Amino acid sequence: MKTTTTLAALAIALLPGFAFAQCAGKHTEQTAASCMAGTTWDAVKGTCVETPSS
């Protein structure tokens, strides 16, 4: 019984780490809101591009 309880506690303790590992790196996409000053969002390219000056 003690071994089962220990293994269950260990599994529960490690679950957040596994969940984080599954989604690591997937939230690095740029959005229009993250464009720096002087750039605009280009939906075709899916990235920020320099704002053309006239």
C-alpha positions as CSV (number, residue, x, y, z in Angstrom):
1,M,0.0,0.0,0.0
2,K,2.8,2.4,0.8
3,T,4.5,1.8,-2.5
4,T,1.3,2.5,-4.4
5,T,0.7,5.7,-2.5
6,T,4.3,6.8,-3.1
7,L,4.0,6.1,-6.8
8,A,0.7,7.9,-7.1
9,A,2.1,10.9,-5.3
10,L,5.1,11.0,-7.6
11,A,2.9,10.7,-10.7
12,I,0.7,13.6,-9.5
13,A,3.8,15.7,-8.7
14,L,5.3,15.2,-12.2
15,L,2.1,15.9,-14.2
16,P,2.5,19.7,-14.4
17,G,6.0,19.2,-15.8
18,F,4.8,16.8,-18.5
19,A,1.9,19.2,-19.4
20,F,4.3,22.1,-19.8
21,A,6.6,20.0,-22.0
22,Q,3.8,19.3,-24.4
23,C,3.0,22.9,-25.1
24,A,6.5,24.4,-24.9
25,G,7.4,26.5,-27.9
26,K,3.9,26.6,-29.4
27,H,3.1,30.1,-28.1
28,T,5.9,32.0,-29.9
29,E,3.8,33.1,-32.8
30,Q,3.6,36.8,-33.5
31,T,0.3,38.6,-33.7
32,A,-0.7,42.0,-34.9
33,A,-0.8,43.2,-31.3
34,S,2.9,42.3,-30.8
35,C,4.3,44.3,-33.7
36,M,6.8,47.0,-32.7
37,A,6.4,50.6,-33.5
38,G,7.1,51.3,-37.2
39,T,5.9,47.9,-38.3
40,T,2.5,46.6,-39.3
41,W,1.0,43.1,-39.5
42,D,1.2,41.4,-42.9
43,A,-1.5,38.7,-42.9
44,V,-0.1,37.0,-46.0
45,K,3.4,36.6,-44.6
46,G,2.1,36.1,-41.1
47,T,4.6,38.4,-39.6
48,C,5.3,42.0,-38.8
49,V,6.8,44.1,-41.7
50,E,8.2,47.6,-41.8
51,T,5.6,50.2,-42.5
52,P,6.2,51.7,-45.9
53,S,6.9,55.5,-45.8
54,S,5.8,57.7,-48.6
